[in-house]
Amino acid sequence: MTDKIAVLLGGTSAEREVSLNSGAAGVSRTA
């Protein structure tokens, strides 16, 4: 059995770029 992880990123606030960057970093570390 494998675990599944969901990563949510983006949004419409001023912090969108930070969310995209940190989300992409998290995905690359778990893939």
MARTOR-891581 format. One record per residue: residue number from 1; residue in one letter; z, y, x of N, C-alpha, C, O in turn. Coordinates in nm, 4 decimals, padded with zeros to 6 digits. Example, Ala and Ser with C-alpha at 12.3 -4.5 7.8 and 13.67 -1.06 7.14 Angstrom:
2
i / aa / nZ / nY / nX / caZ / caY / caX / cZ / cY / cX / oZ / oY / oX
1 / A / 00.7800 / -00.5690 / 01.3190 / 00.7800 / -00.4500 / 01.2300 / 00.7800 / -00.3300 / 01.3200 / 00.8465 / -00.3319 / 01.4236
2 / S / 00.7080 / -00.2250 / 01.2850 / 00.7140 / -00.1060 / 01.3670 / 00.7870 / 00.0030 / 01.2900 / 00.8039 / 00.1138 / 01.3409
***
This chain:
31
i / aa / nZ / nY / nX / caZ / caY / caX / cZ / cY / cX / oZ / oY / oX
1 / M / 00.0000 / -00.1183 / 00.0843 / 00.0000 / 00.0000 / 00.0000 / 00.0000 / 00.1246 / 00.0887 / 00.0745 / 00.1318 / 00.1865
2 / T / -00.0835 / 00.2219 / 00.0542 / -00.0888 / 00.3461 / 00.1313 / -00.0303 / 00.4601 / 00.0498 / -00.0417 / 00.4630 / -00.0727
3 / D / 00.0315 / 00.5524 / 00.1186 / 00.0848 / 00.6713 / 00.0528 / -00.0268 / 00.7726 / 00.0344 / -00.1221 / 00.7768 / 00.1122
4 / K / -00.0140 / 00.8536 / -00.0685 / -00.1117 / 00.9590 / -00.0936 / -00.0416 / 01.0936 / -00.0864 / 00.0709 / 01.1091 / -00.1340
5 / I / -00.1087 / 01.1896 / -00.0268 / -00.0547 / 01.3239 / -00.0125 / -00.1564 / 01.4224 / -00.0684 / -00.2747 / 01.4152 / -00.0351
6 / A / -00.1115 / 01.5138 / -00.1525 / -00.1975 / 01.6202 / -00.2042 / -00.1619 / 01.7500 / -00.1330 / -00.0444 / 01.7828 / -00.1171
7 / V / -00.2639 / 01.8233 / -00.0905 / -00.2431 / 01.9523 / -00.0255 / -00.3091 / 02.0586 / -00.1118 / -00.4299 / 02.0548 / -00.1351
8 / L / -00.2293 / 02.1530 / -00.1588 / -00.2804 / 02.2622 / -00.2410 / -00.2914 / 02.3864 / -00.1542 / -00.1988 / 02.4200 / -00.0803
9 / L / -00.4045 / 02.4538 / -00.1635 / -00.4222 / 02.5743 / -00.0840 / -00.5107 / 02.6723 / -00.1574 / -00.5797 / 02.6359 / -00.2526
10 / G / -00.5086 / 02.7970 / -00.1129 / -00.5908 / 02.9002 / -00.1755 / -00.5076 / 02.9904 / -00.2634 / -00.3962 / 03.0279 / -00.2267
11 / G / -00.5596 / 03.0253 / -00.3774 / -00.4905 / 03.1151 / -00.4690 / -00.5605 / 03.2497 / -00.4756 / -00.6660 / 03.2698 / -00.4153
12 / T / -00.5007 / 03.3404 / -00.5491 / -00.5635 / 03.4714 / -00.5689 / -00.4805 / 03.5858 / -00.5119 / -00.5177 / 03.7018 / -00.5293
13 / S / -00.3693 / 03.5570 / -00.4445 / -00.2832 / 03.6626 / -00.3911 / -00.3329 / 03.7100 / -00.2550 / -00.4311 / 03.6588 / -00.2014
14 / A / -00.2635 / 03.8079 / -00.2011 / -00.2969 / 03.8610 / -00.0689 / -00.2713 / 03.7585 / 00.0405 / -00.3220 / 03.7733 / 00.1517
15 / E / -00.1940 / 03.6554 / 00.0110 / -00.1611 / 03.5522 / 00.1091 / -00.2620 / 03.4374 / 00.1100 / -00.2352 / 03.3324 / 00.1685
16 / R / -00.3761 / 03.4557 / 00.0469 / -00.4758 / 03.3483 / 00.0349 / -00.5223 / 03.2972 / 00.1709 / -00.5311 / 03.1761 / 00.1914
17 / E / -00.5521 / 03.3871 / 00.2634 / -00.6001 / 03.3460 / 00.3959 / -00.4950 / 03.2632 / 00.4689 / -00.5282 / 03.1645 / 00.5345
18 / V / -00.3686 / 03.3028 / 00.4578 / -00.2603 / 03.2268 / 00.5206 / -00.2535 / 03.0880 / 00.4594 / -00.2359 / 02.9893 / 00.5309
19 / S / -00.2673 / 03.0795 / 00.3279 / -00.2630 / 02.9510 / 00.2588 / -00.3785 / 02.8610 / 00.3018 / -00.3594 / 02.7414 / 00.3238
20 / L / -00.4967 / 02.9176 / 00.3136 / -00.6128 / 02.8386 / 00.3557 / -00.5940 / 02.7855 / 00.4973 / -00.6234 / 02.6693 / 00.5250
21 / N / -00.5450 / 02.8711 / 00.5866 / -00.5255 / 02.8289 / 00.7254 / -00.4164 / 02.7235 / 00.7389 / -00.4350 / 02.6235 / 00.8082
22 / S / -00.3031 / 02.7450 / 00.6734 / -00.1943 / 02.6476 / 00.6852 / -00.2295 / 02.5180 / 00.6133 / -00.1915 / 02.4103 / 00.6592
23 / G / -00.3012 / 02.5262 / 00.5019 / -00.3443 / 02.4055 / 00.4319 / -00.4415 / 02.3238 / 00.5146 / -00.4320 / 02.2012 / 00.5192
24 / A / -00.5347 / 02.3909 / 00.5799 / -00.6308 / 02.3205 / 00.6653 / -00.5601 / 02.2545 / 00.7829 / -00.5955 / 02.1434 / 00.8224
25 / A / -00.4607 / 02.3222 / 00.8388 / -00.3846 / 02.2642 / 00.9505 / -00.3087 / 02.1404 / 00.9037 / -00.3032 / 02.0404 / 00.9753
26 / G / -00.2506 / 02.1465 / 00.7856 / -00.1781 / 02.0312 / 00.7323 / -00.2687 / 01.9131 / 00.7061 / -00.2316 / 01.7988 / 00.7326
27 / V / -00.3874 / 01.9397 / 00.6543 / -00.4832 / 01.8323 / 00.6270 / -00.5267 / 01.7664 / 00.7575 / -00.5355 / 01.6438 / 00.7650
28 / S / -00.5540 / 01.8463 / 00.8597 / -00.6004 / 01.7882 / 00.9859 / -00.4917 / 01.7046 / 01.0527 / -00.5233 / 01.6107 / 01.1258
29 / R / -00.3654 / 01.7361 / 01.0295 / -00.2563 / 01.6588 / 01.0893 / -00.2297 / 01.5285 / 01.0153 / -00.1773 / 01.4338 / 01.0740
30 / T / -00.2649 / 01.5223 / 00.8879 / -00.2357 / 01.4020 / 00.8101 / -00.3559 / 01.3094 / 00.7974 / -00.3405 / 01.1938 / 00.7578
31 / A / -00.4740 / 01.3574 / 00.8299 / -00.5956 / 01.2762 / 00.8149 / -00.6127 / 01.1782 / 00.9285 / -00.7098 / 01.1026 / 00.9308
***
